[in-house]
Amino acid sequence: MQLPQELQFPIAAETVLRKRTALRRELLNRPNLLPVRIAILGGSTTQEIRGILEIFLLARGIQPSFYESAYGAWHEEVMYESPELWSFKPDIVFVHTTWHNVSRFPDLLQPEAEVDELARAEMARFEAFWKKIHDGLGALVIQNNFDLPRLRPLGNLEAAGAYGRVNFLLRLNAGFAKHAATHSRFLIDDILYLSAQAGLAQWFDYSYWYNYHMAVSPVATVSLAQNVAAIVQAVYGKSRKCLVLDLDNTLWGGVIGDDGLQGLLLGRDHPVGEAFAAFQRYVKGLRARGVLLAVCSKNDLENAREGFSHPDTVLKLDDFSAFKASWNPKPDNIREIAAELNISEAGILEVLNVYARIDLQGLPDDYADGGPVADPGEVRSLHLSSFSLPIEDRIALYDALDVLTAFQRKLIYLLFFREFTQHEVAAALGLTQKKVSRESIKALARLKQVMTRRVF
């Protein structure tokens, strides 16, 4: 069953937050959901995490039931055997702690031997906590490692000095990783990486912290929940087992059948070619960790194979467990790949070309005679709720909408003004979701063309 467009790569965090109710409603109708009991023990507010985590778990075929600890009571509820937690009998305990939950940081210029003792004491506190979960609840533990504070009172000494907070947190993270290496039912949720990927200013928002004691901003919560859901998915053997790749403008720049081997962009001689080579190295790394690779391309077989004789190709023909290059429909080839590799189609992730699209945001609820009419005055910013389009831009958008067909205007209205998911639009209009996706891309491309036209 195809995922809602909003949960397909690339995922826009703001869209997931805005459409969470509709997404949850749609995902709850997915068949054969696996029930899993998850206890969230938080050192900060976890309500937002719970809601977004549920969406990503449902998208992965898992229907969670949750237990949430009282605010900040993550440690006490385990060590004092909370009756509510023990009666819940979680399958998984997710420990959402951050740097705020370290019991004590070193003092300025504290001797290194004393800092070592502080680190050992903090590790002992966590290890006793994890042992209590394993022994008392029999649950698997997913534990955040530590993110870093936004502020550095000591500047670079925060990392260089043994007494610095950054240095201390990285030492604890190394201790967590060492524990994970020797305990199979203990897994790390790497928020150190997630926070670096988002940027600390996006990861941690002072307003949300002081108003709601949220240690992770709502936007960053989306990537956090997505990461935890991926861990749970792997625990229950639901991870994708095969990566299916197109060739032209996916593994190399250009079209092998038109440009020939020498015309492909691949390697250090061209910036775009270097990017494709880097992508191939990444894919090669996935193969090294056990992911099966396959090719599914609309190409002549001889041309498709020739591309892997390029002098700068990283991937070779023998890296692929299945190779389908023909003019048959891709869904048929995907089914053949799944059968050949003895895996389900749900275990396949397909990588194709990704095309840019523009998004309009708005919320009018009224219908005009003859169908819905999108009102550009209702277009709003994702970041500033008080934002509205200037009058000259509203006129331009009115004119742009006029060039669309009535059907295209209806699509734009339902998708971006009524905030329907593509699945809901398909049901409302009696279309397939694929048709909705294809037609909306056409409509958005036409809007973009009209609105970016320069007049001299």
NORHU-V827426 format. One record per pair of residues at least 6 apart in sequence whose C-alpha atoms are under 6 Angstrom apart, sorted by sequence separation. I is the first residue (numbers start at 1). J is the second residue. If there is no record, write none. Layout:
# NORHU-V827426
I|J ; I|J
This chain:
# NORHU-V827426
158|164 ; 180|186 ; 208|214 ; 209|215 ; 233|239 ; 248|254 ; 267|273 ; 268|274 ; 338|344 ; 381|387 ; 414|420 ; 426|432 ; 158|165 ; 159|166 ; 248|255 ; 266|273 ; 267|274 ; 338|345 ; 380|387 ; 426|433 ; 158|166 ; 159|167 ; 195|203 ; 265|273 ; 266|274 ; 308|316 ; 380|388 ; 254|264 ; 266|276 ; 267|277 ; 423|433 ; 253|264 ; 266|277 ; 204|216 ; 205|217 ; 253|265 ; 203|216 ; 204|217 ; 252|265 ; 203|217 ; 252|266 ; 362|378 ; 203|220 ; 362|379 ; 361|379 ; 362|380 ; 376|394 ; 361|380 ; 252|276 ; 301|325 ; 251|276 ; 294|320 ; 299|325 ; 300|326 ; 37|64 ; 39|66 ; 293|320 ; 294|321 ; 298|325 ; 299|326 ; 33|61 ; 34|62 ; 35|63 ; 36|64 ; 37|65 ; 38|66 ; 39|67 ; 40|68 ; 41|69 ; 44|72 ; 145|173 ; 293|321 ; 294|322 ; 295|323 ; 296|324 ; 297|325 ; 298|326 ; 33|62 ; 34|63 ; 35|64 ; 39|68 ; 43|72 ; 294|323 ; 295|324 ; 296|325 ; 298|327 ; 33|63 ; 42|72 ; 24|55 ; 27|58 ; 43|74 ; 42|74 ; 41|74 ; 280|314 ; 408|443 ; 374|413 ; 144|188 ; 147|191 ; 140|185 ; 141|186 ; 142|187 ; 143|188 ; 144|189 ; 145|190 ; 147|192 ; 267|312 ; 142|188 ; 143|189 ; 146|192 ; 92|139 ; 94|141 ; 99|146 ; 400|447 ; 91|139 ; 92|140 ; 93|141 ; 94|142 ; 95|143 ; 96|144 ; 98|146 ; 99|147 ; 92|141 ; 94|143 ; 242|291 ; 244|293 ; 246|295 ; 150|200 ; 241|291 ; 242|292 ; 243|293 ; 244|294 ; 245|295 ; 246|296 ; 400|450 ; 39|90 ; 242|293 ; 244|295 ; 245|296 ; 246|297 ; 38|90 ; 37|90 ; 110|163 ; 364|417 ; 37|91 ; 38|92 ; 39|93 ; 40|94 ; 41|95 ; 42|96 ; 43|97 ; 362|416 ; 363|417 ; 38|93 ; 41|96 ; 42|97 ; 361|416 ; 362|417 ; 363|418 ; 360|416 ; 106|163 ; 243|348 ; 241|347 ; 242|348 ; 243|349 ; 244|350 ; 245|351 ; 246|352 ; 240|347 ; 243|350 ; 240|348 ; 45|213 ; 44|213 ; 45|214 ; 44|214 ; 56|226 ; 53|225 ; 57|229 ; 56|229 ; 13|219 ; 13|222
